[in-house]
Amino acid sequence: MKIVVIGGTGLIGSKTVAILRHGGHEVVAASPSSGVNTITGEGVKEAVAGAQAVIDLANSPSFEDKAVLEFFESSGRNLLPAEAAAGVRHHVALSIVAIDRTDNGYFRAKVAQEKLIEASGIPYTIIRATQFTEFLGGIADSSADGNIVSLPPVLFQPIAADDVAAIVAEVALAAPRNGIVEIAGPEQAPFNEIVARYLKAVGDPRRVVSDPEARYFGGRVDEYSLVPLGEARLGRIGLDEWLRRSRAGA
Ligand SMILES: NC(=O)c1ccc[n+]([C@@H]2O[C@H](COP(=O)([O-])OP(=O)(O)OC[C@H]3O[C@@H](n4cnc5c(N)ncnc54)[C@H](OP(=O)(O)O)[C@@H]3O)[C@@H](O)[C@H]2O)c1
């Protein structure tokens, strides 16, 4: 089966490509560095020709509100018609839990991406994941003022990239759901506690402060703003296991 992974060189993309290739599939790892650019349209038609499934794991180089919205809108407008013309039978995209009930610029862009997929007429599955465990350091940086990291004590349930990639690959090989699947990590705990555990484990001296008024990427969040509300498929790699694997260089 020919499968195109848009963003196939990224964090989730490279792991997904490896899993699918290991399973014997013909996989195109598509990205600007391999001549496939969903913003300019370069190489898109050629890449999706003959593909049964396309997995979109691309991400915007800029997270600034306007830039990220333009990225996901332009990307969808170039990619989805090319897939429809090529007769692609399953479009899989990786989105984020709670984007339609939690407000920030990045989440608004992911809502726009999902809407284009739903309107495309291509059979699809949208996978909404919680924040990647690999993203904890970036979250700490974006919430830091000097040595203090201020985070709201809302529930948080990060999922490891290895778990995400395994589920994405499995979903791409299954029948399209024409709907949304939610996935999350195996542990749920207050945001500030998880980031504090992470910083301590990696030897980062910054101190985490619980602040109910602290924002998440500019948006207000409450207890359930970042976690699945309904049934979610859980990954297997908790924070301690993720740290162990990171130290071992896995
Ligand atoms: N971060 C989180 O916690 C989180 C949670 C849930 C879902 N997600 C979603 O997961 C997806 C994957 O994220 P990630 O962290 O794996 O991304 P990443 O590591 O930043 O990788 C981004 C990929 O997109 C490619 N790309 C950039 N511009 C492109 C373009 N114009 N055309 C085609 N490909 C392009 C990059 O290619 P080059 O290597 O050539 O630049 C790279 O392969 C994103 O859609 C994100 O919204 C993220």
The ligand as an ORCA input file, in Angstrom:
! r2SCAN-3c Opt
* xyz 0 1
  N       3.114     19.692     19.815
  C       2.084     19.058     20.345
  O       2.030     18.862     21.560
  C       0.983     18.554     19.443
  C      -0.107     17.891     20.017
  C      -1.079     17.362     19.188
  C      -0.959     17.503     17.787
  N       0.108     18.183     17.246
  C       0.201     18.256     15.768
  O       1.093     17.247     15.346
  C       1.565     17.565     14.022
  C       3.031     17.170     13.909
  O       3.796     17.907     14.840
  P       5.377     17.668     15.003
  O       5.755     18.244     16.329
  O       5.714     16.240     14.665
  O       5.944     18.622     13.841
  P       7.489     18.988     13.534
  O       8.423     18.081     14.243
  O       7.629     20.457     13.718
  O       7.604     18.648     11.978
  C       6.969     19.457     11.042
  C       7.033     18.778      9.682
  O       6.281     19.597      8.776
  C       7.061     19.728      7.599
  N       6.682     20.948      6.886
  C       6.906     22.245      7.241
  N       6.458     23.060      6.274
  C       5.944     22.261      5.293
  C       5.367     22.506      4.026
  N       5.214     23.771      3.557
  N       4.976     21.454      3.260
  C       5.133     20.178      3.709
  N       5.672     19.877      4.915
  C       6.084     20.913      5.683
  C       8.512     19.760      8.095
  O       9.397     19.489      7.005
  P      10.971     19.939      7.010
  O      11.646     18.998      7.960
  O      11.412     19.753      5.594
  O      10.980     21.369      7.467
  C       8.462     18.631      9.119
  O       8.558     17.386      8.478
  C       1.246     19.049     13.827
  O       0.199     19.179     12.890
  C       0.772     19.533     15.195
  O      -0.223     20.529     15.088
  C       1.065     18.690     18.050
*
